[in-house]
Amino acid sequence: MAAISGIQFEKNAKGENTYVRINLKKYGEKLEPFLHKIGISTISKTEDDFEKEWKNGLTGKELLNKVKNHIEKLPWKK
């Protein structure tokens, strides 16, 4: 088997290939569909999730208004 840069096979005590180590920086984009299919989150998926959440986030003014409204509804003693 030819050696390929960024891919290493690991053998068991019998000399059989049991694991493969793959450089994700080099081959991650090509592996992404396979990893997604078996349910593994990839770095880019995590970044995508963050970006979606960030777009739906509150602005500073919206946050301030929500906090003020919440505080005004608290059962303060008068």
C-alpha positions as CSV (number, residue, x, y, z in Angstrom):
1,M,0.0,0.0,0.0
2,A,1.4,3.4,-1.0
3,A,2.0,6.0,1.7
4,I,-0.1,9.1,1.4
5,S,0.8,12.3,3.1
6,G,-1.7,13.1,5.9
7,I,-3.0,9.5,6.2
8,Q,-1.6,6.9,8.6
9,F,-2.8,3.3,9.2
10,E,-2.5,1.8,12.7
11,K,-2.1,-1.9,13.0
12,N,-3.0,-4.3,15.8
13,A,-0.7,-6.9,17.4
14,K,-1.4,-9.3,14.4
15,G,-0.2,-6.6,11.9
16,E,-3.7,-6.0,10.6
17,N,-4.9,-2.5,9.8
18,T,-7.4,-1.5,12.4
19,Y,-7.5,2.3,12.5
20,V,-6.8,5.1,10.1
21,R,-5.6,8.5,11.2
22,I,-6.5,11.3,8.7
23,N,-5.3,14.9,8.8
24,L,-8.5,16.9,8.9
25,K,-6.8,20.1,7.8
26,K,-5.8,18.4,4.6
27,Y,-8.8,16.1,3.9
28,G,-11.5,17.4,6.3
29,E,-13.6,19.0,3.5
30,K,-13.6,15.7,1.5
31,L,-14.5,13.7,4.6
32,E,-17.3,16.1,5.8
33,P,-20.2,14.3,4.0
34,F,-19.1,11.0,5.5
35,L,-18.7,12.4,9.0
36,H,-22.0,14.2,8.8
37,K,-23.7,11.0,7.7
38,I,-22.5,9.0,10.7
39,G,-23.4,11.9,13.1
40,I,-20.1,13.5,13.9
41,S,-20.1,17.3,14.2
42,T,-17.3,18.9,12.3
43,I,-15.6,22.2,13.1
44,S,-17.2,23.9,10.2
45,K,-20.7,22.7,11.2
46,T,-20.1,24.1,14.7
47,E,-19.0,27.4,13.2
48,D,-22.2,27.4,11.0
49,D,-24.4,26.8,14.1
50,F,-22.7,29.7,15.9
51,E,-23.2,32.0,12.9
52,K,-26.9,31.1,12.7
53,E,-27.3,31.8,16.5
54,W,-25.4,35.0,16.2
55,K,-27.7,36.3,13.4
56,N,-30.7,35.6,15.6
57,G,-29.2,37.2,18.7
58,L,-30.4,40.4,20.3
59,T,-28.8,43.8,19.8
60,G,-27.6,45.7,22.8
61,K,-30.7,47.9,22.9
62,E,-33.0,44.9,22.6
63,L,-31.3,43.2,25.5
64,L,-31.4,46.3,27.6
65,N,-35.2,46.7,27.0
66,K,-35.9,43.1,27.8
67,V,-33.9,43.4,31.1
68,K,-35.7,46.6,32.0
69,N,-39.1,45.0,31.3
70,H,-38.2,42.0,33.4
71,I,-37.0,44.1,36.3
72,E,-40.2,46.2,36.2
73,K,-42.3,43.0,36.5
74,L,-40.5,41.7,39.5
75,P,-42.5,41.7,42.8
76,W,-40.7,44.6,44.4
77,K,-41.9,45.9,47.8
78,K,-43.4,49.4,47.4
